[in-house]
Amino acid sequence: MHLDQLHHLPHTDWQQRPEAEFAALHDAAILGEQWIMEGNYTRLMPQRLARATGAILITSNHWLRFSRYLKRTLINRSDRAGHLEGAKDSVKWEMIHWILVKTRNSGAKYAKILQEANLPIVECHTAEALNGLYRAWDLPSRR
């Protein structure tokens, strides 16, 4: 489950849903017996972590996140994991600011939240570590 897909309306340029609607979709998703959820949205983490059996923290350098944002926005592949159905994507200054300034050092913040949740945690701080996790868990190769 990609939280960005729940938070934004399909067939838009990533227009946000009303907060109550997003929270309801999130809360319904975590009621399932099994789920894997990608994304943060810190305001909804307490109820998610209360139902979670573990967490994977993937962190990366803000410049790498920025370059990935530009690539996925400019190429806009419909088969990319997390792609918003029918999205009409465009580069947004607000998102650039979010990546390069607001969440520049967010890894430590999320690590602390996850440690306080007392869940088993797997941490990947490099692409090499993430690729190793894919191999160890026999997952299909990432594109």
C-alpha positions as CSV (number, residue, x, y, z in Angstrom):
1,M,0.0,0.0,0.0
2,H,1.5,3.3,-1.1
3,L,0.3,6.1,1.2
4,D,0.8,8.7,-1.5
5,Q,-1.8,6.9,-3.5
6,L,-4.2,7.2,-0.6
7,H,-3.3,10.8,0.1
8,H,-3.8,12.1,-3.5
9,L,-6.7,12.0,-5.9
10,P,-6.1,9.9,-9.1
11,H,-6.2,11.6,-12.5
12,T,-4.9,14.8,-11.0
13,D,-1.5,16.5,-10.7
14,W,-1.1,15.0,-7.2
15,Q,-4.0,17.0,-5.7
16,Q,-4.5,16.1,-2.0
17,R,-7.6,14.4,-0.7
18,P,-9.4,16.0,2.2
19,E,-7.6,15.1,5.4
20,A,-10.6,13.2,6.9
21,E,-11.0,11.1,3.7
22,F,-7.3,10.3,3.7
23,A,-7.3,9.3,7.4
24,A,-10.3,7.1,6.8
25,L,-8.6,5.3,3.9
26,H,-5.5,4.8,5.9
27,D,-7.4,3.5,8.9
28,A,-9.4,1.1,6.8
29,A,-6.1,-0.2,5.2
30,I,-4.5,-1.0,8.5
31,L,-7.5,-3.0,9.6
32,G,-6.5,-5.8,7.2
33,E,-5.0,-9.0,8.6
34,Q,-1.8,-8.4,6.6
35,W,-0.5,-5.3,5.0
36,I,2.7,-3.6,4.0
37,M,2.6,0.2,3.8
38,E,5.1,2.5,2.2
39,G,5.3,6.1,3.3
40,N,5.4,8.2,6.5
41,Y,2.7,10.7,7.2
42,T,3.8,11.0,10.8
43,R,0.3,12.2,12.0
44,L,-1.1,8.8,11.2
45,M,1.8,6.7,12.5
46,P,0.5,6.1,16.0
47,Q,-2.5,4.0,14.9
48,R,-0.4,2.3,12.1
49,L,2.4,1.3,14.5
50,A,-0.1,0.1,17.1
51,R,-1.2,-2.6,14.5
52,A,2.2,-3.2,12.9
53,T,4.3,-6.3,13.6
54,G,7.6,-4.7,12.3
55,A,9.0,-1.8,10.3
56,I,11.6,-1.2,7.7
57,L,13.3,2.2,7.7
58,I,14.9,3.1,4.4
59,T,16.8,6.4,4.4
60,S,18.9,8.1,1.7
61,N,20.7,11.3,1.0
62,H,18.4,14.3,0.2
63,W,20.2,14.8,-3.1
64,L,19.5,11.3,-4.1
65,R,15.9,11.7,-3.1
66,F,15.8,14.9,-5.1
67,S,17.2,13.3,-8.3
68,R,14.7,10.4,-7.9
69,Y,11.9,12.9,-7.6
70,L,13.0,14.7,-10.8
71,K,13.4,11.4,-12.7
72,R,10.0,9.9,-11.7
73,T,8.2,13.3,-12.3
74,L,9.8,13.9,-15.7
75,I,9.5,10.3,-17.0
76,N,6.2,9.6,-15.2
77,R,6.1,5.8,-15.9
78,S,2.7,4.3,-15.2
79,D,4.2,1.0,-14.2
80,R,6.3,2.6,-11.4
81,A,5.4,1.3,-7.9
82,G,3.5,4.1,-6.2
83,H,2.5,5.8,-9.4
84,L,-0.8,7.7,-9.1
85,E,-3.4,6.4,-11.5
86,G,-3.8,8.8,-14.4
87,A,-1.5,11.4,-12.8
88,K,-0.6,14.5,-14.8
89,D,2.7,15.0,-13.0
90,S,4.7,18.2,-12.9
91,V,7.8,19.4,-11.0
92,K,6.6,21.4,-8.0
93,W,8.7,23.9,-6.0
94,E,6.8,22.9,-2.9
95,M,8.0,19.3,-3.3
96,I,11.6,20.4,-4.0
97,H,11.6,22.4,-0.8
98,W,10.1,19.4,1.1
99,I,12.9,17.1,-0.1
100,L,15.9,19.5,0.1
101,V,14.9,21.5,3.2
102,K,12.0,20.3,5.3
103,T,12.8,16.6,5.4
104,R,16.6,16.9,4.7
105,N,17.5,15.0,7.9
106,S,14.3,13.0,8.5
107,G,16.0,9.6,8.9
108,A,16.9,10.3,12.6
109,K,13.3,11.4,13.3
110,Y,11.8,8.3,11.9
111,A,14.4,6.0,13.5
112,K,13.4,7.5,16.9
113,I,9.7,7.1,16.3
114,L,10.2,3.4,15.3
115,Q,12.5,2.7,18.2
116,E,9.9,4.1,20.7
117,A,7.3,1.8,19.1
118,N,9.3,-1.3,20.3
119,L,8.8,-3.1,17.0
120,P,11.4,-5.2,15.2
121,I,13.1,-2.8,12.8
122,V,15.2,-3.4,9.7
123,E,17.2,-0.4,8.7
124,C,18.7,0.3,5.2
125,H,20.8,3.4,4.9
126,T,22.4,2.7,1.5
127,A,21.3,1.3,-1.9
128,E,23.7,-1.6,-1.3
129,A,21.9,-2.5,2.0
130,L,18.5,-2.3,0.3
131,N,19.7,-4.5,-2.5
132,G,21.1,-7.0,0.1
133,L,17.7,-7.1,1.7
134,Y,16.0,-7.9,-1.6
135,R,18.5,-10.7,-2.1
136,A,18.1,-12.0,1.5
137,W,14.3,-12.1,1.2
138,D,14.4,-13.4,-2.4
139,L,12.4,-10.5,-3.7
140,P,12.2,-9.5,-7.4
141,S,14.9,-7.1,-8.6
142,R,14.1,-3.4,-8.3
143,R,14.1,-1.4,-11.5
